[in-house]
């Protein structure tokens, strides 16, 4: 029995491959600094954990309404309205197990094989994977380092066509940490306002920013009906293993996503949804402390990277990644990432893990201790010096 041909079109995440290699090296006694996986190194805030425990004790172990518990949908709607400066009701909210279903389900509901999807490159690899899996046409747009890793707006305008059915935005962005400037968001809104397409706005890092808050395109007048906001609890509340995400979108699309949820997951785990209510309605000081620590690490780590020969690192405006340009080393992204793991014990990702336009860059997750990050800089410095002597 052969796998269906569509399985040849689906991709994976490079971070998990590198993690497996790093774990294998650790099993031989090597000391590895893990800067490859994109998840907060903080514990879920205690009041959220306690809410889940109470929910289990109270019997929240059964099926729930497929779009989500009413109290969570209301909390999400209030949160999104407050943080995006717009007004949405709970009827626009769909709760799903993690953020990725909110990439897959809307694409599955909207895209035909002849449709085109514009997305950022370098970008989260699941975008391209799902576009290819569904038989649509991927249209990558390079992110420009000199623009803070935002689009070249003229190029974006040129790539828009009658076949474009979806535009993917991600701000703050993985892997670059870039935040799309508010003026760019408004310009993009004007480009797509009258087009027959939907915007998938991946805002999973929306609350992890260090300077100006990112502007959601959904908050631009006239764009709410054309936008799918993807967000969740994994990053802001250090809940990656809880698998709790959501989308905010027009009601007609909520109905379609609900059908897909019924056919795949039935619903999202009820006790985790109760924890989500506590996350949004409870104290936010844990999230604030985490973001402040990420900023401290960002400042020191990027400063350290900028002292390395052949490295040039822009200061990311959000998320928890550093994305240095390493073209000055004379090494390719893949070869340098491999060498740093094997010879320096620093696990990071090649920029090409996020698309062809990631060549010339590495991605480091700063979701490790301040001390480990500083040690990683020293290890990379020693590796570069030894490599220069060869």
Secondary structure, 3 states (H helix, E strand, C coil): CCCCHHHHHCCCCHHHHHHHHHHHHHHCCCCCEECCCCCCCCCCCHHHHHHHHHHHHCCCCCCCCCCCCHHHHHHHHHHHHHHHCCCCCHHHEEEECCCCHHHHHHHHHHCCCCCEEEEEECCCHHHHHHHHHCCCEEEEEEEEHHHCCEECHHHHHHHCCCCEEEEEEECCCCCCCCCCCHHHHHHHHHHHCCCCCEEEEECCCCCCECCCCCCCHHHCCCCHHHEEEEEECCCCCCCHHHCCEEEECCHHHHHHHHHHHHHHCCCCCHHHHHHHHHHHHCCCHHHHHHHHHHHHHHHHHHHHHCCCCCCECCCCCECCEECCECHHHCCCHHHHHHHHHHHHCEECEEHHHHCHHHCCEEEEECCCCHHHHHHHHHHHHHHHHHHHHC
